[in-house]
């Protein structure tokens, strides 16, 4: 199974990039680490990052942007700090499964077990996408009681200490080091990078798909390929 992994699509051009990648890569599925673009309630300081055409969309027009994706492949996504969460929650795959991943719930996608961690962390939550470190620790503790295994973890924010240059979250490092998934993908920091943890997890910052960053995971050939705008690097891995 070939998976196209993206993040930080941000605005209409980013959707066009995804449409092109579907034609170029022919994936079996799409995984997104969030930040499709918050057209609904843009905060004043981010208005300059969005086109007028994107900000003029209504809810149904925004959701229609996903039709060219969902008509071709199954998709699972997180929400970040630039998302209309209510609209993402209304997206469904052809079998009726929701596209929006709940946090710390295992979802089977083909042969992989997938877990998502939504949102951005804050000590004092102010927005709908905010979550506290303690909330995640509680969800993780509940997840552990089920004794499930996981192959791939998606988070919007980066994992502290791994390919993030100091911009990651310590609580995500706690979960990553304890859980030891084969792969961990994240977005948010707009810089493509990858690293392998001492426990063997490959942590990949997708970068910003708006500018052409993305990753391909082939679960059959056990190959992970990161596309960093004009530069590509390929790493072979053991089976997941």
C-alpha positions, 0 to 999 in steps of 0.5 A: 500500500502506498500512502501519500503523507502531507501537512500544512496545505494552507489555501487553494494552491495547497489543494492544487498541489495535493491534486497534482500529487495524486496524479503523480504518485498514484497513492492508495491513501492520503494521511494529513497532519492538518492545517488545511486552512482556517477560512472560517475564522481567520485570526487577524495576524494570519490574514496575510497568509491566505488569498481572498478567494480562499477566505471567501469560501463558505462551508460547503465550498470548502468541503467541496475542495476535498471531493477530488481527493475522496473520489480517488482515495481514502483519507485520514486527517488531523486538525491543526491550528489553521482548520475548520474543525466542524467542516473536517468532521463532516468529511467521510470516505466512500465506506462512510468512515470519518476522515477526521481522526479522533485523538488516541484512538486506533484506526485500521487502515489496510495493514497498518494500525494508525493513531492520531493526536490532534491540535496544538498544545497550550497551558491555558486553552483559548481555541478549539484546537488547543489541548493540554499536555495532561489531557493527552497523558490521560488519553494515552493512559486510557489507550494503553489499557486496551493493549493495542499496537500501533504502526503509524502515529500522526500529530500536528505538532512536532516531537521534541528532540527529534528533527525539530530544532527545539520547536517540538513538544515534550509530551509528544516525546514522552508518548513517542519514546514509550509507544515506540511506533515504527513511524511518526509523522507531524507538520506545523513547523513548515520545515521538512526533516527526519530522524530516527529515535534511540528506540527505532521510530522514524520521526518525519516533519512533513514540512509544508505541502503548500510549497511542495513538501510531502512523504511517501510510505510504501508498506509493501516495499518498506520504503519511506521517501521524503520529498523536500521541495526540489530535494528527495531522500529515500530510506529503506526500513523493516516491515511494519 
